[in-house]
Amino acid sequence: MGKKALAILYSPKSLIDFTWYYYTYGSEYKWDTLVLACDGKILIGEECEKSELFENIYFENINYNQLPLIELGTMFFEMFLYWLTRRKKQYVKKFFKDKVGNLDYDLHLICNDFCSLHGGLLECLGDEIETVILEDGMSDYAYKTKRFCTSLWKKISTWGGYLMCHMGYASVNDVGTCYVTDNTKYCDKYSIHPERMKYTAYKSINRLGDMSKTDITAYHKCLRTIYDIDKRDQLMGDVILYTVPIYSYDEEHIQELISKTVAYITATYHPAKVLIKKHPRDKSSYVFPKEIEVIEINARWPAELLIPLISCKKHIFMYTSTVLMAYPSYDAVEVLLYGDMGKRNSAYLKAVKGDLYVLQIAEKNVTVI
């Protein structure tokens, strides 16, 4: 029958990372995938189908972050009862039965663990089923703890995440909290920069993207099948702008921040042609002067694949994206720091400064506007 494996995927980057894992370590398995809606909206089901790497593709239709409190409370109470009666693993298997059928897999692969309900629950089975955790962006390099976050004690999500982790279930964390469970010690971890990880309690820590054991030809062929990036003229310009759904930090001043960004690029670089690579959640409009040609790149194309193909003198980021990890150097990179937003929101400044530290981006590559 052969060995079977289940992958939990949720974003274009997670599919790229999985493809690397498949052609490096996982080709002997028959794979299924459970596709989560990234940010509750973005599905990569079509891309998973194009890859032809999966026998079955399942979809999670519930956004647990948006469930009414009464439903979350009921779910938490059920988890508590299973934990209290030492049937935690039975709850995990019950949770996934309606989504993928029985968990009769030899390997579980997770692309986000510390802040994902699904990934965290699968970790509960790590002592009996081989479990692999791929990188989850900047959270890989954040401090993680089992101690209660007292500064956010008024938030229900802080208590929920802490109690769930205390029971050893998962770590459904909110901004500012990084709770972990002991389950990670049974899991093999893969990260782009393992040397920068602050939390290291894993069975093993390995480098994500190490091609020394990869079937490189098959890997690149698969990515070309998934993402047909063949219009190279669309990837040539003076400046490329990587956007971000800025409303995550400043919902009231979205248009003001966008206008400030456009004005800065126009006045500083006097471009004839601007490329815009929007974050898939970003639905805003970026209106440049009529004399500037604007090319909007397909938002579903992963920026990690575009970087070596783009021909621009300047790569401008509206936020500290994990995409920056794909750059061999930051010579052409510029990260914008919005001073007014920083004054209004200390969490924004803290997040940016933390990311800049992890990415090791120099002050010369950061511009305050």
DABEL-V141377 format. One record per run of one state. SS is the DSSP state (~ for helix, > for strand, _ for the rest). FROM is the first residue (numbers start at 0). TO is the last residue. Records with the same first field share a line. If there is no record, write none. Layout:
SS->FROM-TO  FROM-TO
//
This chain:
_->0-1  9-10  26-27  35-36  38-40  42-43  51-52  59-62  66-67  84-86  100-105  110-115  123-128  133-135  141-143  145-148  152-154  166-177  179-180  191-192  196-202  207-209  213-214  226-230  236-237  242-244  248-249  269-271  277-291  297-301  306-309  311-312  317-320  326-331  337-337  344-344  359-361  368-368
>->2-8  28-34  37-37  41-41  53-58  106-109  129-132  144-144  178-178  186-190  203-206  235-235  238-241  272-276  292-296  310-310  313-316  332-336  365-367
~->11-25  44-50  63-65  68-83  87-99  116-122  136-140  149-151  155-165  181-185  193-195  210-212  215-225  231-234  245-247  250-268  302-305  321-325  338-343  345-358  362-364
//
